[in-house]
Amino acid sequence: MTPEESTPDILPQEFPQEDEMFEHFRLVADKGQAPVRVDKFISTHLEDTSRHRVQLAIKNGFVFVGEKQAKANMIVRPLDVIRIVLPYRRRGVEILPENIPLDIVYEDEDVLLVNKPAGMVVHPGHGHFSGTLVNALAFHLGLRQGPDADDERMGVLVHRIDKDTSGLLVVAKNPPAQLNLADQFFVHSIDRKYVALVWGNIREDEGSIDAYIGRDPSDRLNFKVVDDPEKGKRAVTHYRVLERFGFVTLVECILETGRTHQIRVHMSSIGHPLFGDARYGGTQIRQGTVYAKYRQFIHSCFELCPRQALHARTLGFTHPRTGERLHFECPVPEDMTDLIEKWRRYSSSMLSNDEIL
């Protein structure tokens, strides 16, 4: 019997699905398996995983024996199928601490909130092996990840935001806090609100997008809305208009789920890609006049905010130890506020000339 990393489609739908933040395992007991506690069984058959870490996963409801949610003293018997989700993945690269300044919004013994600047990668990989948020956190928290690292002090991240998205991220400082926060993300009790500038004049003052998101087969780095649930994951984004500038709209996006590129893909799917989003069509002039002066204005906007105009402004959650409901906001960064003000002035001048329809 050998543990194998499973694909998410063989797991029950109630398992957490925050993209790439969990590893999934499926174990099958031998025909001759002697009765044994499920926590001991799992820790024996999963390499580099301590019994304490397994017990925390069981306590938070991430382990099933057959169709039953496991308790630590549940007995594994011959041919039982055990499924487990551990809310962070062990990485194959060592994470070296780097003394990178962090904009820490809040910190106590269990959690840390950081305001991530645009341009900072969250986790090493895909050509970014230094200068990431995790490198900075490793220095701040005294962590190190690698083959010889202490398993109990690994994996502080619970969720992520894209490199060129700014804003709030919550970090767990210990395994109990991490599992508790992971469960809150799973049941959608985390409040996450983003501010985005999108192309076009959205007709409705508010709305919701409920559409499956999967990888784009023509470009594996991109995602797209898909009709087949087997080719994607359900994603729900709620939005409301904050301000209209004629050719672009300032919106607040509220995440119900947390898929990769979710807001970017969803807004693009309804014809309103994020302004400046090169991956999903936001660096093309989608609305406006044909005049050269307008094109110059748009290019100056791209230079002012050379990224997708998306900021994670609000984050709310229940503290994993005290049970207190916490709510945090961080201001929209200067590049986006300058961009918004530039559009505000432009739309005001155009409205006075009746040039925006």
C-alpha positions in Angstrom: 0.0 0.0 0.0 1.5 3.3 -1.1 0.1 6.8 -0.5 -0.5 8.7 -3.7 -1.3 12.2 -4.4 -4.8 12.3 -5.8 -6.5 14.6 -8.2 -9.2 16.8 -6.8 -12.0 15.1 -8.8 -11.9 11.9 -6.8 -12.4 13.9 -3.5 -15.8 14.7 -2.1 -17.1 18.2 -3.0 -17.0 19.3 0.6 -13.2 19.4 0.6 -11.6 22.8 0.5 -10.7 24.0 -3.0 -8.7 27.2 -2.6 -6.4 26.8 -5.6 -3.1 25.2 -5.0 -3.2 25.7 -1.3 -3.9 22.0 -0.4 -2.4 18.6 -1.1 -4.7 15.6 -1.4 -4.0 12.0 -0.5 -5.9 8.7 -0.9 -4.9 5.6 1.1 -6.3 2.1 0.9 -5.8 -0.4 3.7 -4.5 -3.8 2.8 -6.7 -6.9 3.1 -4.6 -8.0 6.0 -4.6 -4.6 7.8 -4.7 -5.0 11.6 -7.1 -2.6 13.3 -5.3 0.7 14.0 -6.2 4.3 14.8 -6.7 6.4 11.8 -4.2 9.1 12.9 -1.5 6.5 13.4 -2.3 4.8 10.1 -2.0 8.1 8.1 1.2 9.3 9.8 2.7 5.9 9.2 2.0 5.9 5.5 2.5 9.6 4.6 6.2 10.5 4.3 7.4 13.6 6.1 4.1 14.2 7.8 3.9 14.1 11.6 1.1 12.6 13.7 0.4 16.0 15.2 -0.2 17.5 11.8 -2.5 14.6 10.9 -4.4 15.1 14.2 -4.9 18.7 13.4 -6.3 17.8 10.0 -8.7 15.3 11.6 -9.8 17.9 14.2 -10.7 20.3 11.5 -12.7 17.8 9.4 -10.2 17.3 6.6 -10.0 13.5 6.9 -12.6 10.9 5.7 -12.7 7.1 6.2 -15.1 5.9 3.5 -17.9 8.5 3.5 -17.6 9.3 7.2 -15.7 12.3 8.6 -12.9 10.8 10.8 -12.2 11.2 14.4 -8.7 10.6 15.8 -9.8 7.3 17.5 -11.6 5.9 14.5 -10.3 2.5 13.6 -9.0 1.6 10.2 -10.0 -1.8 9.0 -9.1 -3.9 5.9 -9.8 -2.2 2.5 -10.9 1.0 4.1 -10.4 4.1 1.9 -8.9 7.1 3.7 -8.9 10.5 2.1 -7.0 13.5 3.6 -6.4 17.1 2.7 -3.5 18.9 4.2 -3.9 22.6 3.9 -0.4 23.4 2.5 1.9 21.7 0.1 5.5 20.7 0.9 7.7 22.4 -1.7 10.7 20.9 -3.4 12.8 24.0 -3.0 14.3 25.4 0.1 13.0 28.8 1.1 15.7 31.1 2.2 14.9 33.9 4.6 15.4 37.4 3.0 15.3 40.6 4.9 12.6 42.3 2.8 10.5 45.0 4.4 6.9 44.0 5.0 3.9 46.3 5.4 2.4 44.5 8.4 -1.2 45.6 9.1 -1.7 43.4 12.2 0.1 40.7 14.0 -0.3 38.5 17.1 0.8 35.0 18.2 -1.5 33.3 15.7 -2.0 35.4 12.6 -0.3 38.1 10.6 -1.8 40.4 8.0 0.4 42.0 5.4 -0.4 44.5 2.7 1.4 43.1 -0.3 2.7 45.5 -2.9 2.0 45.0 -6.6 5.0 43.3 -8.3 5.8 41.0 -5.4 5.4 37.3 -6.1 3.8 35.4 -3.2 5.6 32.1 -3.4 8.8 31.0 -5.1 8.4 29.1 -8.4 8.0 29.7 -12.1 11.4 31.5 -12.3 10.9 33.5 -9.1 13.0 31.9 -6.4 13.9 34.9 -4.3 12.4 38.3 -3.4 9.0 36.7 -2.8 6.6 37.3 0.1 7.4 33.9 1.5 11.1 34.7 1.6 10.2 37.8 3.5 7.9 35.9 5.9 10.6 33.3 6.4 12.9 36.0 7.7 10.3 37.7 9.8 9.0 34.5 11.4 12.2 32.6 11.5 11.0 29.8 9.2 13.0 27.7 6.7 11.5 25.2 4.3 13.5 22.4 2.7 14.1 18.7 3.0 15.4 19.0 6.6 13.0 21.7 7.8 10.8 21.2 10.8 7.5 19.9 9.4 5.5 21.6 12.2 6.7 25.1 11.2 6.0 24.9 7.5 3.5 26.5 5.2 2.2 29.7 6.7 0.2 30.7 3.6 -3.6 30.1 3.6 -4.4 32.0 0.4 -2.7 34.0 -2.3 -3.1 37.0 -4.6 -1.5 37.5 -8.0 2.0 39.1 -8.4 0.6 42.3 -9.9 -2.4 42.5 -7.5 -1.8 44.6 -4.4 -3.5 44.2 -1.0 -4.3 42.2 2.1 -3.1 38.6 2.8 -3.6 36.8 6.0 -0.8 34.5 7.2 -1.1 31.7 9.8 1.8 31.5 12.3 1.1 28.0 13.5 -0.7 24.8 12.3 -3.8 25.2 14.4 -4.4 28.7 13.1 -3.7 27.6 9.6 -6.2 24.7 9.7 -8.8 27.0 11.3 -8.4 29.7 8.7 -8.4 27.1 5.9 -11.7 25.9 7.1 -13.1 29.5 7.1 -12.0 29.8 3.5 -13.7 26.5 2.7 -17.1 27.5 4.2 -16.8 31.0 2.6 -16.9 32.8 5.9 -13.9 35.0 5.0 -14.8 38.5 3.8 -12.7 39.5 0.8 -13.4 42.7 -1.1 -11.4 44.0 -4.0 -11.4 47.3 -5.8 -10.9 47.1 -9.6 -11.0 49.4 -12.6 -12.5 47.6 -15.6 -13.1 48.5 -19.2 -16.5 49.6 -20.3 -19.6 51.1 -18.7 -21.2 48.3 -16.7 -25.0 48.6 -17.2 -26.1 47.2 -13.8 -25.2 48.8 -10.6 -24.5 45.4 -9.1 -24.5 41.8 -10.1 -23.0 38.3 -9.7 -21.0 36.0 -11.9 -21.4 32.3 -11.2 -19.3 30.4 -13.8 -16.8 27.6 -13.8 -13.2 28.4 -14.3 -10.6 26.1 -15.9 -7.3 26.2 -17.6 -7.2 27.5 -21.2 -6.1 24.5 -23.3 -4.5 26.9 -25.8 -2.4 28.6 -23.1 -1.8 26.7 -19.9 -0.8 29.9 -18.0 -4.3 31.4 -18.7 -7.7 30.5 -17.3 -11.1 30.8 -18.9 -14.8 30.4 -18.1 -15.8 26.8 -19.2 -19.3 25.3 -19.6 -18.2 21.8 -18.6 -18.0 21.4 -14.8 -15.6 18.5 -15.2 -13.1 20.9 -16.9 -13.2 23.6 -14.2 -14.1 24.7 -10.7 -17.2 26.7 -9.7 -16.4 30.3 -9.0 -18.6 33.1 -7.7 -17.9 36.8 -7.9 -20.2 39.5 -6.7 -19.7 43.1 -7.9 -21.1 46.5 -7.5 -20.3 49.8 -9.2 -18.5 52.4 -7.2 -18.0 55.1 -9.8 -18.5 55.4 -13.6 -16.1 57.2 -15.9 -17.8 56.5 -19.2 -15.3 54.3 -20.9 -14.2 52.5 -17.7 -15.9 51.6 -14.4 -14.6 51.5 -10.8 -16.1 48.4 -9.1 -15.9 46.5 -5.9 -15.6 42.7 -6.3 -16.6 40.4 -3.5 -15.2 36.9 -3.6 -17.3 34.0 -2.6 -14.7 31.4 -3.9 -11.0 31.7 -4.4 -10.0 30.5 -7.8 -6.8 31.4 -9.6 -7.3 34.7 -11.5 -10.9 34.6 -10.6 -11.8 38.3 -10.8 -9.7 38.8 -13.8 -11.3 35.9 -15.7 -14.8 36.6 -14.6 -14.8 40.3 -15.5 -13.2 39.6 -18.8 -15.9 36.9 -19.5 -18.7 39.5 -19.3 -16.8 42.0 -21.6 -15.2 44.1 -18.9 -11.5 43.1 -18.5 -9.5 44.8 -15.8 -7.8 47.9 -17.0 -4.1 47.1 -17.7 -4.5 43.4 -17.5 -2.2 42.1 -20.2 -3.1 38.5 -19.8 -6.9 38.9 -20.3 -7.2 41.7 -22.8 -7.0 44.7 -20.6 -4.1 46.4 -22.4 -6.1 46.8 -25.5 -8.2 50.0 -26.0 -11.7 48.4 -25.5 -13.8 51.6 -25.3 -13.5 55.2 -26.4 -12.8 57.4 -29.4 -10.6 56.9 -32.4 -8.7 60.1 -31.9 -4.9 60.1 -31.4 -5.3 62.3 -28.4 -7.4 59.7 -26.7 -4.9 56.9 -27.5 -2.2 59.0 -26.0 -4.3 59.4 -22.9 -4.8 55.7 -22.6 -1.1 54.9 -23.0 -0.3 57.5 -20.3 -2.7 55.7 -18.1 -0.9 52.4 -18.7 2.4 54.0 -17.8 0.9 55.5 -14.6 -0.3 52.0 -13.5 1.6 49.4 -15.4 -0.4 46.4 -14.1 -3.9 45.2 -13.7 -5.9 47.7 -11.7 -6.8 45.4 -8.8 -6.4 45.8 -5.1 -7.5 43.5 -2.2 -8.8 46.2 0.0 -10.9 44.4 2.7 -10.3 41.2 4.6 -12.5 39.9 7.5 -12.3 36.6 9.4 -12.8 35.0 12.8 -9.7 34.9 14.9 -8.7 31.2 15.2 -7.9 31.4 18.9 -10.2 34.1 20.4 -13.3 33.7 18.1 -13.4 37.4 17.7 -14.5 38.7 14.3 -11.8 40.9 12.8 -12.1 43.3 9.9 -9.2 45.1 8.1 -9.0 47.5 5.3 -5.9 48.9 3.5 -6.1 52.0 1.3 -5.8 51.7 -2.5 -2.2 52.2 -3.5 -0.9 55.4 -5.1 -0.6 53.9 -8.7 -4.2 53.0 -8.7 -5.5 56.2 -7.0 -3.5 58.3 -9.5 -5.1 56.2 -12.3 -8.6 56.6 -10.9 -8.1 60.4 -10.5 -6.8 60.7 -14.0 -9.9 59.0 -15.3 -12.1 61.1 -13.1 -10.7 64.3 -14.5 -10.9 63.0 -18.0 -14.5 61.8 -17.7 -15.6 65.2 -16.2 -14.0 67.1 -19.0 -15.6 64.8 -21.6 -19.0 64.9 -20.0 -18.9 68.7 -20.2 -18.3 68.4 -23.9 -20.9 65.6 -24.3 -18.3 63.3 -25.7 -19.0 60.2 -23.6 -22.1 58.3 -24.6 
